[in-house]
Amino acid sequence: MSHPAYGELRPVTALASVLLAENPSPMTLEGTNTWVLRAPGAQECVVVDPGEDDEEHLARVAAHGPVALVLLTHRHHDHAGGARRFAELTGAPVRALDPSLVLGSEALGDGDVVAAAGVELRVVGTPGHTSDSLSFLLDGPGDATAVLTGDTILGRGTTVIAHPDGALGPYLGSLRRLAELPEGTTVLPGHGPDLPDAPATAATYLAHREQRLDQVRAALGRLGPDATAQQVVELVYADVDRTLWPAAEWSVRAQLEYLRAER
């Protein structure tokens, strides 16, 4: 049975709607959220994370154009793999932090302001999941502010630190930045449902990371300081579905690197 949201543009806020890509997996949850942003009455739109190189999904997103601009939260294929093809379909430029992903425009940087389709987004550097991870702060009418977080914050569960490109120290710093956003800022994540309060969610993520670090420290106390990431995963993640262990090992490698740098 098909997921009811596949193929349907679902309004989430006054400025943001989402089209769910049909690429579900343990890592992508129900699939990748492709965000379509436009002010009320605007003809053009901004698309954030067109998703994989999936012709059917890209065509569905393009049908909600004209597309003025494409933004990428980070380089992973489930977010950016279809960007080049999407640019061919729509003629829209693509902007990202990583210059190798940019098409017809220039790279983004922390603090940049992007304006198109009647909306304005402030670029927030949020490295950690990957080194090039960005979030986009979207000011809405009245007090309605939202932040597009890519994989830095998910709509359900917690994200992976994609070591060695990703790193825990920068990720903790990114969560602290998001925790300072105004109360009630809506989270528009790269996977999973939207969430009502970015600072509260970021605080929960920080608490989870601290708990995991304590567990890894305890595991090293049992296994010895030179234990491998796989050994730590087998101990700390014993209650987690084994299909997720390879992803957990990425995060544990990042945690071990972080802890060993403290020595």
N, C-alpha and C positions, 0 to 999 in steps of 0.2 A: 504494500500500500504506500502511495507516495506521501511524503510529508506535505501537510496542507499549505505550508508557506512557500513551497517551491514554485517559482515562476510568477509569483504575485508581488507587486510593489506594495509594501506595508508601511503606511505612515506611522511615525514614532513621535516626532515633535512637529512644531509648526514649520520647521525648516528641513527636517531630515526624514527620509524614508529609506527602507532597506529592501533589497532583493537578495534572497537567500540562494546561494549556489548549491547545486545538488552534488556536493562532494563530501558526504558525511564520513567520519572516521573517528577513532578514539582521540586523535589529535585535533581534529577540526570541529568536533561535536556534531551538530546537525549539518554543518557546512560553513563556508565562508560568507560573512555578511558583506555585501557590496552596498555602500551607502550612496544615496542620491540626494544631493543638497540643492535647494533652490528657495528663494524668497517667494512668498505668495504672489501670484501673478506673473512671475518671471518665466520667460520661455526657455531659456538655457538652464543647464544644471551643472553642478560639479560632482564628479564621481570619485569616490574614495575606495581604493582596492577593487579593481574590476575582477580579480580572482584568477583562476587557472586559465590555461589556454583551451577553453571549452567553448566551441563556436556557438552552441545553443544559448548558454548563459550570457555570453558577450553580446549576442544579437538581442536578447531580451533587454539587457541594460541599455544598449544603444537606442532601442525603440523609445526610451523615455527621454531622449535628447530633444533638441540639439545639446551636445556636450561642449561646454566652454573649456573645461580643464579636468585633468585626471591627477589625483594625488595618491601617493603610495605611502603606507605607514612603515613598510620595511620590505626587504628583498625576498622573503620566502615565497616559493612558487604558488602557494595557495592564495596569496594576495596579489602578487605581481606577475605571475607567469603569463597572463594573458594581456598584459599592458600594451605590448607592441602591436598585437593583432587588434586590440580595441582602438588604439590610435589610428590604425589603418581604416577601421570601420567608421570612425567618427570625425577624423581630422583634428582631434583635440590634442594639445600638448600634454606631456606627462612630466610631472615634477616629483622629486624624491630627494632624500639626503644623499644617497649614493649616486654620483654623477653617471655611472654606467647604466642607470635605469632611466635617465632623463632623455626625453625626446622633444625636440622643437622648443625648448625653453631652457631654464637654468636650474641648478640644484637648489634645494631648500636648506635653510639653516635655522637654528634655534632663535626664536624671537621674530622671525619673518612674519609679515602679515600678508595674507593672500585674499584678494577680493575678486569675486566673479559671481554671476547668476544672482546678484542681489544679496549675497551672503559674504561675511568676512570671517576668516579663520586666522587664529594666531598659532604659529608653529611652536610646539613645545618639544624640545629634545628629551626623549625618554629612553636612553640606551639601557641595555641589560638583557632583554630577551634576545635581541641581536644588537650589534654595535650601531646599526643605522636606524633603529626604531624611533619613530616620531609619533606624537599625539597631536591632535588638532582641536583647539579650543574654539567652539562655535557659539557666538553670542546670539541669543534669540530674543524675541520681543518680550518686553517687561523684564522679569527676573529669570526667564527661561534660558539657562546656559547649559550647554552640553559639551562633552569632550569625546572625540573619537580616539580610542586607545589602541587600535590594532590588537596585537597579542600581549601588550603590557598588562592590561587587565582584561579578563574574559568575563562573559556573562554568567558562566558557571564554572566552578572549580578554580584551579590555579594554573599559571602558565609555566612553561619550561624555560630554563636558561640554556640557550642553544650554544653551549660551550664547544669550541674555544672562541667562537665569534662573540657569543654573549658572555657576560660576566656578572657576578653577583654584586660586587661593590657598586658599579653603576646602576644596577637594577634597584638596589635599596635606595639610592639617591633619587631615582626616578619616581619611586613610590612616595617618597617624602615630598617631592614636588607636587604630585597629584593630590596628596593629603592636604595640601595648603589651598586647594581650589575652594571657591565658595560652597558653603553647605547647600545641598540640593542640586548640585551640578549633575545632570544626567550622564551616565556612561553609555556610549554607543560603541560596543566592542567589536572586534574582528570575528568573534565566534560567540554564539549563545545569545540569550536575551539581553535587552537593555536593562540597566540598573538605575535606581533612583538617586543615588548619592555617591559621587566619586570620592570625596574625602573619607567617608565612612568605609567604603570598599577598600581604598588604599590602606587605611589603618588596619583592616582585617588581614590584608595581604602581608603587611609588615609583621604583624603578630605571628602569622603562619610561618614566615621565613625565619623568624627568631626561634620558633619552636623546632623547625627542621634543623637549624644550626645546632641547637642543644642536643637533638637526637644524634646528629652526626658526631658531635664531640663525645657523646656517651659511647657511640659505636667505636670510635677510635680508642677510647679508653679500654674497651673489651678486646678489640682486634689488634691494637698496636698502632703507633703513629704512621706507619708506612702501609696501612691497609689500602687495597685497591678500591676504586669506585664501585666495582661489581660486588665486592665483599660487603661494602657499606649498604648498597641497595638491597642485598639479600637479607640484611638485618633490619634496616630502618623501614623498608617498603614491603615487609613480609605480608602485610595485610592488603596490599594493592594488587590489582589484576596484573598478572605477569606480562600481558601484552603491552603494558605501559612501562615496564622496567627499562627498555632501551632509552626511552625519553627521560625517565627518572635518572638514569646514569649520566645523561648530559648535565642535569641540574646538580647531581652529587659531585661531578668533576668540578663544577664551578664553586660549589661549597668547599670542597677540599682545597682548591686553589686559594680561596678567600681565607680559610682558617690557617693554612700553612704560611700565608703572608703575614699573619699576626705573630708568628713565632719570633 
